[in-house]
């Protein structure tokens, strides 16, 4: 396993560098299986927020195969989303569609425990509030944020080339939201309109995992280590932050 480069040692949390994206997927699948087992043993359920993107897909495909398909207690999983594009559920750009095709339809997760973000609603502000109500109703309060943001057991995130994570994009109003659990996001590329978890919700999680692969992400990682990206403000108040990188991204 490669060493962590000096320029990335300022990243908040634990940093692990793997040889390639496939090794990241293997490590993340094992991590999620362990986190699921721990949560099930202590609370009888596992609340996880998933993301779209090419790197998480490899993790979902691993989870849907041996040995995880038959060893994980899928019926106690409750699946949420870190963000969603303002497109219908069956649209090619939908994060929900990606997770559904690569994981949800391949393992025995209860469809009623899959909480899709309604980002195709006519009014995204109302949709954000509705999803926040869902989180508040389903989850225990966490240790951070006004009145205790809802606490997820795990959130899986990626990192954009501009340093965004979830749909928290540089220079957008979503970065300043501190009193809501979900808000409207605005991307710098189509589809522009989004819903996203806010910093209070992300930072209330018990475990936050970044999956970052490819040389195209190395500049964003450097900027994040320097505190200059939206991703740099992900700092769980009472939880673990873990970066799973490949050698190309780590530079």
C-alpha positions as CSV (number, residue, x, y, z in Angstrom):
1,X,0.0,0.0,0.0
2,X,1.6,3.3,-1.0
3,X,2.5,5.9,1.5
4,X,0.5,9.1,2.0
5,X,2.3,12.0,0.2
6,X,3.6,14.9,2.3
7,X,1.3,17.4,0.5
8,X,-1.8,15.4,1.6
9,X,-1.0,14.9,5.2
10,X,-2.9,18.1,6.1
11,X,-6.2,16.5,5.1
12,X,-8.6,16.2,8.0
13,X,-9.2,12.6,9.0
14,X,-7.4,9.4,8.1
15,X,-5.9,9.0,4.6
16,X,-5.2,5.6,3.0
17,X,-3.7,5.4,-0.5
18,X,-4.4,2.3,-2.6
19,X,-2.8,1.2,-5.8
20,X,-5.8,1.8,-8.1
21,X,-9.5,2.4,-8.2
22,X,-10.3,-1.3,-7.9
23,X,-8.5,-1.5,-4.6
24,X,-10.5,1.5,-3.4
25,X,-13.7,-0.3,-4.2
26,X,-12.6,-3.4,-2.4
27,X,-11.6,-1.4,0.7
28,X,-14.8,0.6,0.7
29,X,-17.0,-2.5,0.3
30,X,-15.3,-4.1,3.3
31,X,-15.6,-0.9,5.3
32,X,-19.3,-0.7,4.6
33,X,-19.9,-4.3,5.5
34,X,-18.1,-3.7,8.8
35,X,-20.0,-0.5,9.5
36,X,-23.3,-2.3,8.7
37,X,-22.5,-5.1,11.1
38,X,-21.5,-2.7,13.9
39,X,-24.7,-0.6,13.5
40,X,-26.9,-3.6,13.3
41,X,-25.4,-5.1,16.5
42,X,-25.9,-1.8,18.4
43,X,-29.1,-0.3,16.9
44,X,-30.6,-3.0,14.7
45,X,-30.4,-0.9,11.6
46,X,-27.8,0.8,9.3
47,X,-28.5,4.3,7.9
48,X,-26.3,5.1,4.9
49,X,-26.2,7.9,2.4
50,X,-24.8,7.0,-1.0
51,X,-23.5,9.1,-3.9
52,X,-23.3,8.7,-7.6
53,X,-20.1,8.7,-9.8
54,X,-17.8,6.2,-11.4
55,X,-15.8,5.3,-8.3
56,X,-18.8,4.4,-6.0
57,X,-20.2,2.3,-8.8
58,X,-17.3,-0.2,-8.5
59,X,-18.1,-0.4,-4.7
60,X,-21.8,-1.0,-5.4
61,X,-20.9,-3.8,-7.8
62,X,-18.7,-5.5,-5.3
63,X,-21.4,-5.2,-2.6
64,X,-23.9,-6.9,-4.9
65,X,-21.6,-9.9,-5.4
66,X,-20.0,-12.6,-3.3
67,X,-19.4,-12.6,-0.4
68,X,-21.3,-9.4,0.5
69,X,-24.6,-10.2,-1.1
70,X,-25.1,-13.2,1.2
71,X,-23.4,-11.9,4.3
72,X,-24.7,-8.4,4.8
73,X,-28.0,-7.9,6.7
74,X,-29.6,-6.0,3.8
75,X,-33.2,-5.9,5.2
76,X,-32.0,-3.6,8.0
77,X,-30.3,-1.1,5.6
78,X,-32.0,2.3,5.2
79,X,-30.6,4.1,2.1
80,X,-30.4,7.8,1.6
81,X,-28.6,10.0,-0.8
82,X,-25.9,12.7,-0.4
83,X,-27.3,14.7,-3.3
84,X,-29.4,14.4,-6.5
85,X,-29.7,16.1,-9.8
86,X,-33.0,17.7,-10.8
87,X,-34.0,15.0,-13.2
88,X,-36.6,12.2,-13.1
89,X,-35.7,8.9,-11.3
90,X,-35.1,7.0,-14.5
91,X,-32.9,9.7,-16.2
92,X,-29.4,8.7,-17.2
93,X,-28.0,11.5,-14.9
94,X,-29.9,10.4,-11.8
95,X,-27.9,9.3,-8.9
96,X,-30.8,7.2,-7.7
97,X,-31.0,5.4,-11.0
98,X,-27.2,4.6,-10.8
99,X,-27.5,3.2,-7.3
100,X,-30.6,1.3,-8.1
101,X,-29.1,-0.4,-11.1
102,X,-25.8,-1.3,-9.5
103,X,-27.0,-2.2,-6.0
104,X,-30.6,-1.8,-4.9
105,X,-32.1,-4.2,-7.4
106,X,-29.4,-6.8,-6.9
107,X,-29.6,-7.2,-3.1
108,X,-32.6,-7.8,-0.8
109,X,-32.9,-4.2,0.5
110,X,-36.5,-3.3,1.4
111,X,-37.7,-0.7,-1.3
112,X,-39.7,1.1,1.4
113,X,-36.4,1.8,3.2
114,X,-34.9,3.5,0.2
115,X,-35.3,7.3,0.5
116,X,-34.9,8.9,-2.9
117,X,-34.3,12.6,-3.0
118,X,-37.3,14.2,-4.9
119,X,-35.1,16.5,-6.9
120,X,-37.5,16.3,-9.9
121,X,-40.1,18.2,-7.9
122,X,-41.4,21.5,-9.3
123,X,-40.2,23.4,-6.2
124,X,-36.7,22.4,-5.0
125,X,-36.9,24.4,-1.8
126,X,-40.1,22.6,-0.8
127,X,-38.5,19.3,-1.8
128,X,-35.4,20.0,0.3
129,X,-37.6,20.6,3.3
130,X,-39.6,17.4,2.7
131,X,-36.4,15.4,2.6
132,X,-35.2,17.1,5.8
133,X,-38.4,16.0,7.5
134,X,-37.8,12.4,6.3
135,X,-34.3,12.5,7.8
136,X,-35.5,14.1,11.0
137,X,-38.2,11.5,11.3
138,X,-36.0,8.5,10.5
139,X,-32.7,9.2,12.3
140,X,-31.5,10.0,15.8
141,X,-30.2,13.4,16.5
142,X,-26.4,13.8,16.0
143,X,-23.9,15.7,18.1
144,X,-23.5,18.7,15.8
145,X,-25.6,21.5,14.3
146,X,-28.5,23.6,15.5
147,X,-31.0,21.4,17.5
148,X,-28.9,18.3,16.6
149,X,-28.7,17.4,12.9
150,X,-29.9,13.9,12.0
151,X,-27.1,11.3,12.4
152,X,-26.4,8.9,9.6
153,X,-24.2,5.9,10.3
154,X,-22.2,6.5,7.1
155,X,-22.0,8.9,4.2
156,X,-20.1,8.0,1.0
157,X,-18.8,11.0,-0.9
158,X,-16.8,11.8,-3.9
159,X,-14.6,14.8,-4.9
160,X,-15.0,16.9,-8.0
161,X,-12.2,18.4,-10.0
162,X,-13.3,21.8,-8.6
163,X,-13.3,20.5,-5.0
164,X,-17.0,20.1,-4.7
165,X,-18.6,17.2,-2.7
166,X,-22.2,16.1,-2.7
167,X,-23.7,19.1,-4.5
168,X,-21.8,21.7,-2.4
169,X,-20.2,23.7,-5.2
170,X,-17.6,26.5,-4.9
171,X,-19.1,29.9,-4.5
172,X,-22.8,28.8,-4.1
173,X,-25.3,29.7,-1.4
174,X,-25.5,26.0,-0.2
175,X,-22.1,26.4,1.4
176,X,-23.5,28.9,3.9
177,X,-26.5,26.9,5.0
178,X,-26.1,26.1,8.7
179,X,-29.7,25.8,9.9
180,X,-31.1,23.2,7.4
181,X,-30.3,19.6,6.8
182,X,-31.0,19.6,3.1
183,X,-30.9,22.5,0.6
184,X,-30.9,23.5,-3.0
185,X,-27.6,23.0,-4.8
186,X,-26.4,24.7,-8.0
187,X,-23.7,23.0,-10.1
188,X,-21.4,24.6,-12.6
189,X,-22.4,22.1,-15.3
190,X,-25.6,20.5,-16.4
191,X,-27.9,19.4,-14.9
192,X,-27.4,22.6,-12.9
193,X,-30.2,22.3,-10.3
194,X,-29.7,19.9,-7.4
195,X,-30.6,18.9,-3.9
196,X,-27.8,18.2,-1.4
197,X,-27.2,17.4,2.2
198,X,-25.7,20.4,4.0
199,X,-22.6,20.6,6.1
200,X,-24.5,20.2,9.4
201,X,-26.0,16.9,8.2
202,X,-22.7,15.6,6.7
203,X,-20.7,16.6,9.8
204,X,-23.2,14.9,12.1
205,X,-22.5,11.4,10.6
206,X,-20.7,8.7,12.5
207,X,-18.5,7.9,9.5
208,X,-17.8,9.9,6.3
209,X,-15.8,8.2,3.5
210,X,-14.4,10.0,0.5
211,X,-13.6,7.9,-2.6
212,X,-11.2,9.7,-4.9
213,X,-9.5,8.1,-7.9
214,X,-7.7,9.3,-11.0
215,X,-4.9,11.8,-11.8
216,X,-7.6,14.4,-12.7
217,X,-8.5,14.7,-9.0
218,X,-4.9,15.4,-7.7
219,X,-5.2,19.2,-7.9
220,X,-8.5,19.1,-6.1
221,X,-7.0,17.0,-3.3
222,X,-4.1,19.4,-2.9
223,X,-6.5,22.3,-2.7
224,X,-8.6,20.4,-0.2
225,X,-5.6,19.7,2.0
226,X,-4.9,23.5,1.9
227,X,-8.4,24.2,3.0
228,X,-9.5,25.8,-0.2
229,X,-12.4,23.7,-1.4
230,X,-15.9,22.9,-0.3
231,X,-14.7,19.4,0.6
232,X,-12.3,20.8,3.1
233,X,-15.2,21.8,5.4
234,X,-16.3,18.2,5.8
235,X,-15.2,17.6,9.4
236,X,-17.4,15.2,11.4
237,X,-18.0,16.6,14.9
238,X,-18.2,13.2,16.6
239,X,-17.3,10.7,13.9
240,X,-14.6,9.4,11.7
241,X,-13.5,10.9,8.4
242,X,-11.7,8.6,6.0
243,X,-10.1,9.3,2.6
244,X,-9.6,6.3,0.3
245,X,-7.4,7.4,-2.6
246,X,-5.6,5.7,-5.4
247,X,-2.0,6.5,-6.3
248,X,-3.0,8.5,-9.4
249,X,-5.2,10.9,-7.4
250,X,-2.6,11.1,-4.5
251,X,-0.1,12.3,-7.0
